[in-house]
Amino acid sequence: MANTRKTRVRKAGTKRGLTSPGRIKKTLMTYIWRVQQSQMLISIIFWSLTLTGVFYQYIREWWLFTEVFHIPPENVGLGMTVLFFLVIFSIVLIGVAYDKVFRLWQEQSIVAVERNPYSRFLLMPKEILLWKRCQMRILKEVVKDDPEAQRDIEFMDKWMEKLMEDPKIRKQVEDTEKNILS
């Protein structure tokens, strides 16, 4: 028994080892995602530094610096630091307005959901298996006497049959079932 188990592990290890293309792709995508996430913060800092360096020479004698913050034009370090934080604040303020006030991302999300067939009428293989093997069996036993529930069960049965007519979905469900049972 122990030898069989080691053989199974070894076969799985060679099939899906650390150097398999799927594992390399997943690791690479994880690192790309991490870079993208940190890039948002880094880009805010770099944009603020760039804009501070570009605009400071034009606004160092501006009334905001000389009268409100009491920063003389000769004090470049303090002036640039204040301008840096003002630029960061304005970038974050634009982001909040984009998110909370204008809600410009909402339509993009709606279109993404509307185009995804799995969010509307298709089910994923694991959902099909859950419905067929667990939920439908339980429902059929629990609500034998309720005609409305029987109509709902018939509806779900027809839906599952219709989904299984698609050869791609049928193959995915069979592969998922084999993977779980092996």
TITIVO-761054 format. One line per field, with one value per atom (N, C-alpha, C): atom name; residue number from 1; x, y, z negated. Coordinates in steps of 0.05 Angstrom, whole numbers, plus 32768, in hexadecimal, padded with zeros to 4 digits. Atoms other than C-alpha are relative to their C-alpha. Layout:
<atoms>
atom <- CA  ...
n <- NUM  ...
c1 <- X  ...
c2 <- Y  ...
c3 <- Z  ...
</atoms>
This chain:
<atoms>
atom <- N  CA  C  N  CA  C  N  CA  C  N  CA  C  N  CA  C  N  CA  C  N  CA  C  N  CA  C  N  CA  C  N  CA  C  N  CA  C  N  CA  C  N  CA  C  N  CA  C  N  CA  C  N  CA  C  N  CA  C  N  CA  C  N  CA  C  N  CA  C  N  CA  C  N  CA  C  N  CA  C  N  CA  C  N  CA  C  N  CA  C  N  CA  C  N  CA  C  N  CA  C  N  CA  C  N  CA  C  N  CA  C  N  CA  C  N  CA  C  N  CA  C  N  CA  C  N  CA  C  N  CA  C  N  CA  C  N  CA  C  N  CA  C  N  CA  C  N  CA  C  N  CA  C  N  CA  C  N  CA  C  N  CA  C  N  CA  C  N  CA  C  N  CA  C  N  CA  C  N  CA  C  N  CA  C  N  CA  C  N  CA  C  N  CA  C  N  CA  C  N  CA  C  N  CA  C  N  CA  C  N  CA  C  N  CA  C  N  CA  C  N  CA  C  N  CA  C  N  CA  C  N  CA  C  N  CA  C  N  CA  C  N  CA  C  N  CA  C  N  CA  C  N  CA  C  N  CA  C  N  CA  C  N  CA  C  N  CA  C  N  CA  C  N  CA  C  N  CA  C  N  CA  C  N  CA  C  N  CA  C  N  CA  C  N  CA  C  N  CA  C  N  CA  C  N  CA  C  N  CA  C  N  CA  C  N  CA  C  N  CA  C  N  CA  C  N  CA  C  N  CA  C  N  CA  C  N  CA  C  N  CA  C  N  CA  C  N  CA  C  N  CA  C  N  CA  C  N  CA  C  N  CA  C  N  CA  C  N  CA  C  N  CA  C  N  CA  C  N  CA  C  N  CA  C  N  CA  C  N  CA  C  N  CA  C  N  CA  C  N  CA  C  N  CA  C  N  CA  C  N  CA  C  N  CA  C  N  CA  C  N  CA  C  N  CA  C  N  CA  C  N  CA  C  N  CA  C  N  CA  C  N  CA  C  N  CA  C  N  CA  C  N  CA  C  N  CA  C  N  CA  C  N  CA  C  N  CA  C  N  CA  C  N  CA  C  N  CA  C  N  CA  C  N  CA  C  N  CA  C  N  CA  C  N  CA  C  N  CA  C  N  CA  C  N  CA  C  N  CA  C  N  CA  C  N  CA  C  N  CA  C  N  CA  C  N  CA  C  N  CA  C  N  CA  C  N  CA  C  N  CA  C  N  CA  C  N  CA  C  N  CA  C  N  CA  C  N  CA  C  N  CA  C  N  CA  C  N  CA  C  N  CA  C  N  CA  C  N  CA  C  N  CA  C  N  CA  C  N  CA  C  N  CA  C  N  CA  C  N  CA  C  N  CA  C  N  CA  C  N  CA  C  N  CA  C  N  CA  C  N  CA  C  N  CA  C  N  CA  C  N  CA  C  N  CA  C
n <- 1  1  1  2  2  2  3  3  3  4  4  4  5  5  5  6  6  6  7  7  7  8  8  8  9  9  9  10  10  10  11  11  11  12  12  12  13  13  13  14  14  14  15  15  15  16  16  16  17  17  17  18  18  18  19  19  19  20  20  20  21  21  21  22  22  22  23  23  23  24  24  24  25  25  25  26  26  26  27  27  27  28  28  28  29  29  29  30  30  30  31  31  31  32  32  32  33  33  33  34  34  34  35  35  35  36  36  36  37  37  37  38  38  38  39  39  39  40  40  40  41  41  41  42  42  42  43  43  43  44  44  44  45  45  45  46  46  46  47  47  47  48  48  48  49  49  49  50  50  50  51  51  51  52  52  52  53  53  53  54  54  54  55  55  55  56  56  56  57  57  57  58  58  58  59  59  59  60  60  60  61  61  61  62  62  62  63  63  63  64  64  64  65  65  65  66  66  66  67  67  67  68  68  68  69  69  69  70  70  70  71  71  71  72  72  72  73  73  73  74  74  74  75  75  75  76  76  76  77  77  77  78  78  78  79  79  79  80  80  80  81  81  81  82  82  82  83  83  83  84  84  84  85  85  85  86  86  86  87  87  87  88  88  88  89  89  89  90  90  90  91  91  91  92  92  92  93  93  93  94  94  94  95  95  95  96  96  96  97  97  97  98  98  98  99  99  99  100  100  100  101  101  101  102  102  102  103  103  103  104  104  104  105  105  105  106  106  106  107  107  107  108  108  108  109  109  109  110  110  110  111  111  111  112  112  112  113  113  113  114  114  114  115  115  115  116  116  116  117  117  117  118  118  118  119  119  119  120  120  120  121  121  121  122  122  122  123  123  123  124  124  124  125  125  125  126  126  126  127  127  127  128  128  128  129  129  129  130  130  130  131  131  131  132  132  132  133  133  133  134  134  134  135  135  135  136  136  136  137  137  137  138  138  138  139  139  139  140  140  140  141  141  141  142  142  142  143  143  143  144  144  144  145  145  145  146  146  146  147  147  147  148  148  148  149  149  149  150  150  150  151  151  151  152  152  152  153  153  153  154  154  154  155  155  155  156  156  156  157  157  157  158  158  158  159  159  159  160  160  160  161  161  161  162  162  162  163  163  163  164  164  164  165  165  165  166  166  166  167  167  167  168  168  168  169  169  169  170  170  170  171  171  171  172  172  172  173  173  173  174  174  174  175  175  175  176  176  176  177  177  177  178  178  178  179  179  179  180  180  180  181  181  181  182  182  182
c1 <- 8010  8000  8011  7FEE  8038  800F  7FF3  805C  7FEE  8014  801D  7FFD  8003  8016  8018  7FE8  805E  8001  8000  8056  7FEC  8014  8017  800C  7FF5  803B  8016  7FEA  8077  7FF4  800C  804A  7FF4  800B  8026  8016  7FEA  8068  800D  7FF4  8083  7FED  8013  8043  7FFC  8005  8039  8016  7FE9  807E  8004  7FF9  809F  8008  7FF7  80B9  7FEC  8014  8079  7FF8  8008  8061  7FE9  8016  8021  8009  7FF6  8046  8011  7FF0  8078  7FEF  8012  8040  7FF1  800D  801B  8012  7FED  8059  8006  7FFB  8068  7FE9  8017  8021  7FFD  8001  8025  8013  7FEC  8064  7FF8  800A  8046  7FEA  8015  8009  800B  7FF4  8034  800E  7FF3  805C  7FEA  8015  801B  7FF3  800C  7FFF  8013  7FED  803E  8005  7FFC  8044  7FED  8013  8006  800A  7FF5  8026  8019  7FE7  8069  7FFB  8005  804B  7FF5  8009  8027  8018  7FE8  806A  8010  7FF0  808F  7FF2  800E  8059  8001  7FFE  805A  801B  7FE4  80A6  8004  7FFC  80A5  7FF1  800F  806E  800B  7FF4  808F  8019  7FE8  80D1  7FFA  8006  80B0  7FF3  8010  8081  800C  7FF6  80A9  800D  7FF2  80D2  7FEC  8014  8091  7FF0  8012  806C  800E  7FF3  80A2  7FFB  8007  8090  7FE2  801D  8046  7FF6  800B  801A  7FFB  8006  8009  8019  7FE7  8052  8009  7FF5  8066  7FEE  8012  8028  7FF2  800E  8003  8013  7FED  803D  8019  7FE9  8070  801A  7FE8  80A5  800E  7FF2  80D8  8009  7FF8  80EB  801C  7FE5  8133  8000  8002  811D  7FF4  8009  8118  7FF7  8007  8116  7FE5  8019  80DC  7FE9  8014  80B6  7FF9  8006  80BE  7FF2  800D  80A9  7FE2  801C  8069  7FF2  800B  805C  7FFC  8002  8069  7FE7  8018  8033  7FE7  8018  8003  7FF9  8005  800C  7FF5  800B  8002  7FE3  801C  7FC3  7FEE  8011  7FA8  7FFC  8003  7FB6  7FED  8013  7F92  7FE4  801A  7F59  7FF3  800B  7F51  7FF8  8007  7F51  7FE6  8018  7F1B  7FE8  8016  7EF1  7FFA  8004  7EFB  7FEF  800D  7EE3  7FE5  8018  7EAE  7FEC  8012  7E92  7FF8  8006  7E97  7FF9  8006  7E94  8005  7FFA  7EB6  8006  7FF9  7ECA  7FE8  8017  7E83  7FF7  8009  7E70  8012  7FED  7EAF  7FFB  8006  7E9E  7FE6  801A  7E56  8004  7FFA  7E6F  800F  7FF0  7EA1  7FEE  8012  7E6A  7FEC  8014  7E38  800D  7FF3  7E6B  8009  7FF7  7E7D  7FE8  8017  7E4E  7FFD  8002  7E5F  7FF2  800E  7E41  7FE2  801C  7E00  7FF1  8011  7DEA  8010  7FF0  7E25  8009  7FF5  7E3D  801C  7FE6  7E84  7FFE  8001  7E94  7FFB  8004  7E99  7FE4  801C  7E55  7FED  8011  7E36  8002  7FFD  7E53  7FF3  800D  7E3B  7FE1  801D  7DF5  7FF7  8009  7DF1  8004  7FFA  7E12  7FF6  8008  7DFD  7FE5  8017  7DC9  7FE6  8019  7D98  7FF7  8008  7D99  7FF2  800C  7D8B  7FE5  801A  7D54  7FEB  8014  7D32  7FF6  8008  7D30  7FF0  800C  7D1B  7FE4  8019  7CE4  7FF0  800F  7CC0  7FE3  801C  7C7B  7FFA  8004  7C84  8001  8000  7C6E  8011  7FF1  7C8F  801E  7FE4  7CD2  8006  7FFB  7CCA  8004  7FFC  7CC3  801C  7FE5  7D03  8015  7FED  7D26  8001  8001  7D0F  800F  7FF2  7D28  801E  7FE4  7D6C  800A  7FF8  7D6E  8003  7FFF  7D5F  8018  7FE9  7D93  801A  7FE8  7DC8  8003  7FFF  7DB6  8009  7FF9  7DBB  801D  7FE4  7DFE  8012  7FF0  7E18  8000  8000  7E06  8019  7FE8  7E42  8018  7FEA  7E7E  8017  7FEB  7EAF  7FF9  8008  7E87  7FFF  8002  7E7A  801C  7FE5  7EC5  800C  7FF6  7ED5  7FF4  800D  7EA2  800C  7FF4  7EBD  801D  7FE4  7F05  8000  8001  7EF3  7FF8  8009  7ECE  8016  7FEA  7F09  8016  7FEB  7F39  7FF9  8009  7F10  8000  8002  7F05  801B  7FE6  7F4E  8011
c2 <- 7FE8  8000  8019  7FE9  8030  8004  7FFD  8021  800C  7FF5  8030  801E  7FE3  8072  8010  7FF2  8085  8002  8000  8072  8015  7FEC  809D  801C  7FE6  80D8  8006  7FFB  80CF  8006  7FFA  80CD  801C  7FE5  810B  8015  7FED  812C  8005  7FFD  811F  800E  7FF3  8135  801D  7FE4  8174  8009  7FF9  8181  801E  7FE4  81C2  800C  7FF6  81C8  7FFC  8003  81B9  801B  7FE6  81EF  800D  7FF4  81F9  800D  7FF5  8204  8019  7FE9  8233  8018  7FEB  825B  800C  7FF7  825F  8012  7FF1  8277  801B  7FE7  82AA  8013  7FEF  82C4  800C  7FF5  82CB  8017  7FEA  82F5  8018  7FEA  831F  800F  7FF4  832B  8011  7FF1  8340  8019  7FE8  8370  8015  7FED  838E  800D  7FF5  8397  8015  7FED  83B9  8017  7FEB  83E1  8017  7FEA  8408  8014  7FEE  8424  800E  7FF5  842D  8016  7FEC  8452  801A  7FE7  8483  8010  7FF2  8493  800C  7FF6  8499  8017  7FEA  84C4  8019  7FE9  84F1  800C  7FF6  84F7  800E  7FF4  8505  801B  7FE7  853A  8015  7FED  8559  800D  7FF6  855F  8012  7FF0  857B  801B  7FE8  85AE  8011  7FF0  85C6  801A  7FE8  85F7  8016  7FED  8618  800B  7FF7  861C  8004  7FFD  8625  801C  7FE5  866F  8004  7FFF  865F  8008  7FF6  867E  7FEA  8017  8639  7FF9  8006  862D  8017  7FEA  8672  800A  7FF5  8688  7FEC  8014  8649  7FEE  8012  861A  800E  7FF0  8652  7FF3  800D  8630  8014  7FEE  865F  7FF2  800D  8652  7FF3  800B  8643  7FE4  801A  8607  7FEB  8012  85D6  7FE5  801B  8595  8000  7FFF  85A9  8006  7FFA  85C7  7FE8  8017  8589  7FEA  8014  855D  8007  7FF8  8585  7FFC  8004  8584  7FE2  801D  8539  7FF5  800A  852C  800C  7FF5  855C  7FF1  8010  8535  7FE5  801A  84F2  8003  7FFC  850E  8004  7FFB  8527  7FE6  801A  84E3  7FEE  8011  84BE  800C  7FF3  84F1  7FFA  8008  84E4  7FE3  801D  8499  7FFC  8002  84A1  800A  7FF6  84CC  7FEC  8014  8498  7FE9  8018  8461  8006  7FFB  8481  8012  7FEC  84BC  7FF9  8004  84AC  7FE3  801D  845F  7FF7  8006  8458  7FE2  801D  840F  7FEF  8010  83F8  7FF3  800B  83F1  7FEB  8015  83CA  7FE6  8018  8399  7FF3  800A  8392  7FF1  800C  8383  7FE6  8018  8350  7FE9  8015  832B  7FF8  8007  832F  7FEE  8010  8311  7FE4  8019  82D8  7FEC  8012  829D  7FF1  800F  827C  8011  7FF0  82B7  8003  7FFD  82B3  7FE5  8018  826E  7FE6  8018  823D  7FFB  8007  8218  7FF4  800C  8203  7FE3  801D  81B9  7FF8  8007  81B7  8007  7FFA  81D9  7FEB  8015  81A6  7FE7  8017  816E  8003  7FFB  818D  7FFD  8002  8194  7FE4  801B  814F  7FEC  8015  8127  8006  7FFA  814C  800D  7FEF  8182  7FF4  800B  8161  7FE7  8018  811F  8007  7FF8  8142  800C  7FF3  816D  7FEB  8014  8131  7FF0  800F  810D  8012  7FEF  8149  800A  7FF4  8167  7FEF  8012  812B  8009  7FFA  8147  801C  7FE4  818F  8002  7FFF  8198  8017  7FEA  81DC  7FFA  8009  81C0  7FEB  8014  8186  800E  7FF1  81B9  800C  7FF5  81DA  7FEB  8017  8197  7FF8  8007  8187  8016  7FEA  81CC  7FFC  8004  81BE  7FE8  8017  8179  8006  7FF8  8196  8012  7FEE  81CC  7FF0  8011  8198  7FF0  800F  816E  8012  7FED  81AA  8008  7FF9  81BD  7FE9  8018  8176  7FF9  8004  8178  800C  7FF3  81A5  7FEE  8013  8177  800B  7FF4  81A8  7FFD  8001  81AC  7FE3  801C  8161  7FF5  8009  8154  800C  7FF3  8186  7FF3  800D  8166  7FE4  801B  8120  8001  7FFD  8137  8007  7FF8  8158  7FE9  8017  811A  7FEB  8013  80ED  800A  7FF4  811D  7FFD  8003  811B  7FE3  801C  80D0  7FF2  800E  80BE  8005
c3 <- 8000  8000  8000  8001  7FEE  801B  7FE6  8030  8014  7FED  8057  7FFC  8006  8034  8009  7FF7  8042  801E  7FE3  808B  8009  7FF9  808F  7FFC  8005  8070  8014  7FED  809D  801C  7FE6  80DB  8000  8002  80C4  8000  8002  80B5  801B  7FE5  80FB  8012  7FEE  811B  7FFA  8008  80F3  7FEC  8012  80D5  8000  8002  80C6  801B  7FE7  810D  8016  7FEA  8133  800A  7FF4  8163  7FF1  800E  813B  7FE6  8019  80FA  8005  7FF9  811B  8007  7FF8  813A  7FE8  8018  80F8  7FEF  8010  80D3  800E  7FF1  810A  7FFE  8002  8108  7FE4  801C  80BC  7FFD  8002  80C2  8010  7FF0  80F9  7FF2  8010  80CE  7FE9  8017  8093  800A  7FF5  80BF  8007  7FF9  80D9  7FE8  8019  8093  7FF4  800C  8079  8014  7FEC  80BA  7FFC  8005  80A8  7FEC  8014  806A  8009  7FF6  808A  8015  7FEC  80C5  7FF4  800D  8097  7FF5  800A  8076  8017  7FEA  80B8  800F  7FF4  80D7  7FEF  8012  809A  8001  7FFF  809C  801B  7FE6  80E7  8002  7FFE  80E3  7FED  8012  80A7  800C  7FF3  80CC  8018  7FE9  810A  7FF8  8006  80EA  7FE9  8016  80AE  8009  7FF6  80D6  8008  7FF8  80EE  7FE9  8015  80AC  7FE5  801A  8077  7FF4  800A  8071  7FFF  8000  8073  7FE4  8019  803C  7FEC  8012  801F  7FF0  800F  800D  7FEF  800F  7FF8  7FEA  8014  7FD2  7FEE  8010  7FBC  7FF0  800D  7FAD  7FF5  8009  7FA0  8007  7FF6  7FCA  8013  7FEE  7FE9  8019  7FE6  8032  7FFF  8002  801C  7FF4  800D  7FF3  8012  7FEB  802C  7FF5  800B  8003  7FF3  800D  7FD8  8013  7FEB  8013  8011  7FF0  803C  7FF0  8010  8002  7FFD  8002  7FF8  801B  7FE5  8044  8005  7FFD  8044  7FF3  800E  8010  800B  7FF3  8033  8019  7FE7  8074  7FF9  8009  8050  7FF8  8009  802F  8018  7FE9  8072  8011  7FF1  8094  7FF2  800F  805C  8001  7FFE  805F  801B  7FE5  80AA  8000  8001  809C  7FF0  8010  8067  8010  7FEF  8096  8016  7FEB  80CD  7FF6  800C  809E  7FF5  800F  8073  800E  7FF5  8099  801D  7FE3  80E4  8006  7FFD  80DD  801D  7FE4  8121  8004  7FFE  8112  8001  8003  8108  801B  7FE7  8151  800B  7FF7  8160  7FF1  8010  8128  800A  7FF6  8142  801A  7FE6  8188  7FFD  8004  816E  7FF5  800A  8148  8015  7FEB  8182  8016  7FEB  81B2  7FF6  800C  8183  7FFF  8000  8193  7FE6  8019  8150  7FEB  8014  812B  8007  7FF8  8152  8002  7FFC  8169  7FFF  8002  8169  7FE4  801A  812D  8003  7FFF  811E  7FF9  8005  811B  7FE3  801D  80CF  7FF7  8007  80CA  800B  7FF5  80F8  7FEF  8011  80CF  7FE5  8019  808F  8002  7FFC  80AA  8005  7FF9  80C9  7FEA  8014  8092  7FE4  801C  8053  7FFE  8005  8057  800C  7FF4  8088  7FF2  800E  8063  7FE5  8019  8021  8004  7FFB  803F  8008  7FF8  805F  7FE8  8017  801C  7FEC  8014  7FF2  8008  7FF6  801D  8012  7FEF  8039  8004  8000  8029  800B  7FF8  8040  801F  7FE3  8089  800B  7FF6  8090  7FFF  8002  8078  8015  7FEB  80A8  801B  7FE6  80E2  8000  8001  80CA  8004  7FFD  80C7  801E  7FE4  810E  8010  7FF3  8124  7FFE  8004  8106  800F  7FF1  8125  801E  7FE4  816A  8005  7FFD  8160  8000  8001  814D  801A  7FE7  818A  8017  7FEB  81B7  7FFF  8003  819B  8008  7FFA  81A3  801E  7FE3  81EE  800D  7FF6  81F9  7FFB  8004  8205  7FEF  8011  81E4  7FE3  801D  81A4  7FF7  8007  81A5  7FF9  8005  81AB  7FE6  8018  8174  7FE7  8017  8145  7FFC  8003  8154  7FF6  800A  814A  7FE2  801C  8109  7FEE  800F  80F2  7FFD  8001  8104  7FED  8011  80E1  7FE2  801C  80A1  7FF7  8007  80A2  8000  7FFE  80B1  7FE7
</atoms>
